[in-house]
Amino acid sequence: METKMRLSLMKKAAIGSVLYSMAAMGLIYYLSYDKAITISDVAQDEVIGSDLADSKENGAGAGAEAEGEPDEDSILTGRITEGETEGKAAELSEENQTDENAEEPPKEEAQETAKPEEEGGKEAEGKKQELIFGTGKSNSSFMRIPLPAECKAEDIVVENYYMNRELCILVGGVDSGFYASNVISGNLDMVEKGVCEENIEANERGVKLRFSLTDVFEYRTILENHDLYVSFLRPREMYDKIVVIDPSCGGSNTGNEENGLSEKEISLQIAKKVKERLDETDVKVYYTRMDDSNPGEEDRVRLANGTKADMYIRIQVDANTDSSVYGATTIYNEDYFIPGFGSVELADILEREVVTSIKGKALGLSKAQEEDYAIRSITIPAAAVKVGCLTNKQEAILLGREEYQEKIADGICNAIMAVYEED
């Protein structure tokens, strides 16, 4: 009996031990499974976060891009509205508050990030910006340029750089930001593009509006109701008599050099003296250069043909391998013939009047050669006058004297007036 009771107790203890072991194993398994889930979730969050960071860096992630992509208007204007700015600031503030574990960037890195923006802002000052063109009245003959309300007539200067086909308008008392939001409108058929830049040459506030034109134009302006109206006209619409004077060489192209003198300097000095005389007449004269610049041959030709001038006269200085040769000669284009008055007639009158004025020697007329590109390419009466030879010491001395240059200028002007008198 006692033995049976002992066996029964042992059996119950064994069963209890098994049940306890099973319960313990179940608890351990349960805890292990819950922890595995937690670790998996954290790992997945880290992976997702890494993928987002990579997608932002590499431009991937269509969903992320679509959310932050600007609409068409903001792309065109490059601006963020005040409401959007406040919203972005609120989002950033909320992120900083909720992410308590986020580390602040080191101060040095923050300064490094801000520095390029500051430098970029300084570089932007004084830079060019394209003018905004808008549609205007289709039947308008004027280009309309808006002006600040305080702008007066004396604050505006208009300059015509016809060699560059550019009209430049200086507007005082205004910042370039004014033309970032105000539109140029009206008749823009003659304008290829427009640029606004700070007028750094002026001591006071102001901008320079530069308009690239399709051809050589003259202009008329009207100031009315805080708008400047500009109309473009062909030279022939404004002037009855038009002449193009072309001092040869310029810049790094010195031309013939002998006896301490250069062709580029002498031709320019003579052209300036011609200008002094013709400024007092009713003849409109275009000059290819009035300084030590060197316009390309194509530009010189373009000016003559674009203005449809009555005549083109090039001022040159000659040189010869024979130092005993001296005198004046003229060059003409034999391929371009106009009945009545053409290049040959212009060359003849030009040589005659210059030689008479300087009481010098005529070497005769010569046909344009291959190197005489301008004379051969211009489609109006054109001639070049070589006013003397630098290789002749006696003539070189005369060419360097101002009073002799004055006489040459007189001869050129006399030739021009003689042409108009014959008409």
C-alpha atoms as one frame of an Amber mdcrd trajectory, in Angstrom:
protein
   0.000   0.000   0.000   2.729   2.394   0.985   4.685   1.440  -2.090   1.685
   2.227  -4.347   1.259   5.633  -2.761   4.954   6.412  -3.273   4.722   5.428
  -6.952   1.631   7.573  -7.391   3.398  10.624  -5.926   6.430  10.034  -8.096
   4.200   9.776 -11.161   2.447  13.041 -10.329   5.804  14.743  -9.721   7.093
  13.538 -13.077   3.985  14.756 -14.857   4.238  18.124 -13.054   7.893  18.361
 -13.969   7.099  17.697 -17.632   4.285  20.244 -17.585   6.531  22.797 -15.906
   9.279  22.175 -18.463   6.802  22.554 -21.297   5.463  25.786 -19.822   8.961
  27.135 -19.386   9.913  26.268 -22.949   6.723  27.897 -24.215   7.505  31.082
 -22.314  11.054  31.153 -23.629   9.858  30.569 -27.181   7.243  33.308 -26.834
   9.771  35.852 -25.534  12.273  34.928 -28.230   9.646  35.316 -30.978   8.529
  38.766 -29.717  12.118  40.003 -29.573  12.798  38.723 -33.078   9.834  40.717
 -34.356  11.090  43.857 -32.660  14.602  43.523 -34.073  13.210  42.812 -37.537
  11.075  45.932 -37.413  14.025  48.109 -36.437  16.218  46.626 -39.124  13.508
  47.206 -41.706  13.158  50.867 -40.656  16.897  51.364 -41.015  16.905  49.796
 -44.471  13.957  51.941 -45.602  15.653  55.050 -44.246  18.843  54.165 -46.090
  16.949  53.614 -49.343  15.258  57.008 -49.029  18.566  58.698 -48.425  20.077
  56.971 -51.457  17.068  57.802 -53.590  17.336  61.480 -52.653  21.038  61.545
 -53.428  20.693  59.635 -56.685  17.457  61.282 -57.821  15.543  57.988 -57.498
  12.183  57.344 -55.843   9.319  58.547 -57.983   7.010  59.028 -55.025   9.486
  61.177 -53.135  10.220  63.294 -56.206   6.575  63.825 -57.059   5.858  65.161
 -53.607   8.585  67.832 -53.694   8.555  68.648 -57.424   7.726  72.327 -58.188
   4.807  73.127 -60.418   5.240  74.813 -63.814   4.818  78.322 -62.458   7.502
  77.952 -59.825   9.869  76.457 -62.412   9.369  79.414 -64.725   9.611  82.123
 -62.095  12.042  80.481 -59.743  10.066  81.924 -56.822   8.397  80.483 -53.706
   5.247  82.210 -52.529   5.038  83.540 -48.991   2.538  80.854 -48.002   4.808
  78.074 -49.271   7.756  79.532 -47.413   5.820  79.591 -44.147   4.653  76.025
 -44.703   8.201  74.804 -45.320   9.394  76.597 -42.189   6.609  75.009 -40.125
   7.501  71.557 -41.414  11.150  72.038 -40.528  10.238  73.342 -37.082   7.961
  70.335 -36.448  10.664  67.904 -37.544  13.169  69.485 -35.160  10.713  69.250
 -32.278   9.660  65.608 -32.841  13.123  64.226 -33.562  14.646  64.592 -30.115
  17.552  62.285 -30.928  18.615  64.230 -34.007  22.127  65.641 -33.702  22.868
  69.258 -34.538  25.469  69.699 -37.284  28.793  71.047 -36.062  28.991  74.829
 -36.198  31.879  74.694 -38.633  29.796  72.650 -41.076  26.856  75.038 -40.743
  29.108  77.995 -41.537  30.578  76.118 -44.483  27.089  75.504 -45.842  26.066
  79.149 -45.519  29.229  80.592 -47.024  28.570  79.650 -50.691  25.131  81.290
 -50.482  26.664  84.523 -49.195  29.351  84.468 -51.863  26.784  83.672 -54.541
  24.739  86.661 -53.449  27.703  88.987 -53.816  28.575  87.580 -57.211  24.997
  88.094 -58.357  25.254  91.837 -57.749  26.073  93.690 -60.946  25.512  90.649
 -63.133  23.546  90.785 -66.348  19.943  89.651 -66.455  17.787  89.128 -69.502
  14.975  91.613 -69.993  11.422  90.312 -70.029   9.608  90.839 -73.324   5.847
  90.707 -73.579   3.261  91.101 -76.279   1.911  94.540 -77.022  -0.324  96.141
 -79.587   0.365  94.514 -82.937  -0.061  97.804 -84.777   2.300  99.732 -82.501
   5.363 101.327 -84.065   7.056 101.830 -80.679   8.858  99.635 -78.198   7.587
 100.470 -74.711  10.037 100.555 -71.782   8.485 101.056 -68.322  10.246 103.515
 -65.987  10.007 104.146 -62.246   7.569 106.912 -61.285  10.408 109.142 -60.054
  12.421 108.848 -63.290  12.784 112.085 -65.282  13.971 112.917 -68.792  17.380
 114.031 -67.516  17.876 110.564 -65.974  17.798 108.904 -69.405  20.656 108.724
 -71.926  20.335 106.856 -75.245  23.433 105.670 -77.127  23.452 104.019 -80.536
  26.349 101.571 -80.996  25.621 100.975 -84.656  28.817  99.021 -85.333  27.586
  96.405 -82.841  23.944  96.837 -83.866  23.121  97.705 -80.277  20.971 100.395
 -78.680  22.005 101.238 -75.124  19.685 103.119 -72.755  21.050 104.381 -69.430
  18.351 104.823 -66.795  19.378 106.597 -63.602  17.866 106.130 -60.154  16.668
 102.562 -60.661  17.881  99.100 -59.630  18.043  96.104 -61.937  15.330  94.457
 -59.838  12.811  96.854 -61.378  13.211  95.129 -64.751  12.959  91.670 -63.212
   9.199  92.231 -62.895   8.415  94.946 -65.473   7.875  93.893 -69.069   9.237
  95.470 -72.268   6.422  95.412 -74.817   5.178  96.921 -78.075   6.872  96.577
 -81.460   9.857  94.272 -80.936  10.410  93.255 -84.562  13.825  94.934 -84.691
  15.021  93.541 -81.343  16.776  90.187 -81.030  17.296  90.237 -77.263  17.683
  92.593 -74.319  19.913  92.629 -71.262  19.802  94.697 -68.080  22.995  95.310
 -66.122  24.072  97.581 -63.311  25.675 100.741 -64.663  29.012 100.369 -62.886
  30.413 103.382 -64.746  28.042 105.730 -62.954  28.623 107.021 -59.442  24.915
 106.945 -58.706  22.310 104.219 -58.836  21.258 103.200 -62.338  21.028 100.474
 -64.945  22.046  99.979 -68.546  19.496  98.419 -70.893  21.198  96.902 -73.925
  19.115  95.880 -76.922  20.662  93.765 -79.690  19.100  94.805 -82.999  18.557
  92.894 -86.216  20.229  95.581 -88.378  21.584  99.131 -88.352  18.821 101.445
 -87.110  18.296 105.011 -86.015  15.715 105.809 -83.348  13.251 108.346 -81.989
  12.090 108.493 -78.365   9.053 109.816 -76.514   8.751 109.995 -72.694   5.148
 109.783 -71.534   3.345 108.579 -68.367   6.420 106.877 -66.877   7.083 104.997
 -70.121   9.822 105.498 -72.677   8.641 104.806 -76.234  11.326 103.987 -78.808
  10.703 103.745 -82.537  13.330 102.267 -84.862  13.914 103.707 -88.312  16.134
 102.802 -91.218  18.892 105.391 -91.764  17.303 106.273 -95.104  14.083 107.159
 -93.304  15.894 109.891 -91.385  18.724 111.125 -93.615  18.991 112.135 -97.261
  22.799 112.104 -97.355  24.718 109.212 -95.793  28.448 108.473 -95.894  30.526
 105.746 -94.230  34.102 106.636 -93.285  36.424 103.729 -92.469  39.822 104.449
 -90.838  41.894 101.370 -91.668  43.471  98.947 -89.191  43.254  99.554 -85.413
  43.987  97.642 -82.240  46.667  94.996 -82.658  46.547  95.561 -86.421  48.913
  98.514 -86.806  49.035  98.332 -90.603  52.106  99.737 -92.338  54.788 100.957
 -89.939  57.823 102.967 -90.990  59.878 105.872 -89.678  58.270 105.699 -86.224
  54.721 106.070 -87.599  51.855 103.599 -87.981  48.987 103.440 -90.438  46.349
 102.840 -87.735  47.194 106.087 -85.913  47.400 108.309 -88.996  44.163 106.994
 -90.522  42.322 107.552 -87.238  43.625 111.103 -86.800  42.525 112.004 -90.324
  39.067 110.467 -89.721  38.613 112.573 -86.572  39.430 115.700 -88.535  36.948
 114.672 -91.241  34.325 114.303 -88.521  34.962 117.822 -87.223  34.210 119.203
 -90.676  31.250 117.015 -91.640  29.535 117.519 -88.273  28.817 121.060 -89.473
  27.036 119.864 -92.627  23.747 118.082 -93.369  25.584 114.849 -94.173  25.060
 111.926 -91.801  28.354 110.080 -91.362  28.860 106.632 -89.831  32.396 105.776
 -88.683  33.635 102.213 -88.378  35.852 103.285 -85.486  36.692 106.401 -83.510
  39.211 104.789 -81.172  41.985 102.214 -81.202  39.640  99.301 -81.902  39.818
  96.987 -84.884  36.396  96.049 -86.293  36.400  92.969 -88.468  36.198  93.374
 -92.222  32.761  91.736 -92.181  31.543  94.362 -89.695  32.864  97.211 -91.832
  31.106  95.798 -94.872  27.913  95.224 -92.909  27.815  98.863 -91.788  28.203
 100.193 -95.333  25.604  97.850 -96.806  23.234  98.105 -93.832  23.020 101.891
 -93.934  22.637 101.915 -97.743  24.993 104.874 -97.740  25.692 107.007-100.798
  29.389 106.192-100.568  32.008 104.386 -98.520  35.494 105.876 -98.126  38.362
 103.996 -96.543  41.398 105.936 -95.297  44.692 104.078 -95.652  48.436 104.774
 -95.641  50.651 103.154 -98.251  54.105 101.593 -98.236  56.443 100.582-101.058
  59.579  98.522-101.416  61.009 101.469-103.335  61.544 104.216-100.765  61.659
 106.837-103.508  57.955 106.306-104.332  55.547 108.849-102.837  52.090 110.207
-103.565  48.398 109.326-103.174  46.431 106.615-104.894  42.862 105.308-104.762
  41.411 101.801-105.058  38.018 100.854-106.477  35.961  97.739-107.148  35.826
  97.069-110.853  33.257  94.280-110.383  30.618  96.624-108.983  29.386  99.104
-111.559  26.648 101.717-111.191  25.699 103.772-114.273  26.319 107.471-113.709
  28.145 107.287-110.422  29.937 104.243-109.043  33.169 103.169-107.412  35.383
 104.336-110.291  33.887 107.837-110.269  34.204 108.042-106.480  37.845 106.957
-106.601  38.599 109.534-109.294  37.005 112.454-107.411  38.618 111.343-104.142
  42.129 111.241-105.565  41.724 114.511-107.386  40.461 116.438-104.354  43.020
 115.016-101.904  45.991 115.622-104.208  44.775 119.158-104.911  44.414 119.887
-101.187  47.886 118.633-100.188  49.488 119.871-103.412  50.925 116.423-103.798
  51.407 113.764-106.426  48.763 111.418-107.840  49.779 107.817-108.433  46.528
 106.988-110.229  43.612 104.638-109.668  44.069 100.928-108.940  41.685  97.997
-109.108  40.917  96.236-105.803  42.950  93.108-105.216  42.078  89.987-103.252
  43.351  91.507 -99.976  40.998  94.498-100.426  38.069  92.504 -99.029  35.892
  95.435 -97.937  36.168  97.335-101.210  35.340  94.200-103.190  32.386  93.171
-100.970  30.525  96.454-100.462  27.450  96.960-102.649  27.488 100.776-102.741
  30.034 103.107-104.405  33.229 102.359-102.468  36.829 103.511-102.701  39.951
 103.548-100.543  42.381 106.462-100.578  46.011 105.790 -99.708  47.098 109.237
 -98.602  50.876 108.724 -98.892  53.816 106.358 -98.435  55.367 105.876 -95.017
  58.395 104.271 -96.653  59.358 107.636 -98.160  61.095 109.596 -95.401  60.042
 113.040 -96.644  56.402 112.031 -97.053  56.455 110.198 -93.693  57.475 113.454
 -92.012  54.538 115.244 -93.633  52.059 112.471 -92.730  53.030 112.809 -89.079
  52.242 116.536 -88.992  48.795 117.677 -87.878  48.525 120.486 -90.424  49.185
 118.001 -93.241  46.506 115.674 -91.854  44.151 118.664 -91.822  44.739 119.172
 -95.545  44.064 115.504 -96.263  40.797 115.762 -94.294  39.870 118.865 -96.320
  40.445 116.938 -99.539  38.231 114.023 -98.430  35.432 116.385 -97.363  35.722
 118.329-100.614  35.338 115.071-102.542  32.184 114.161-100.601  30.600 117.567
-101.139  31.560 117.473-104.830  29.686 114.181-105.245  26.508 115.695-103.772
  26.882 118.831-105.861  27.060 116.769-109.036  23.756 115.118-108.104
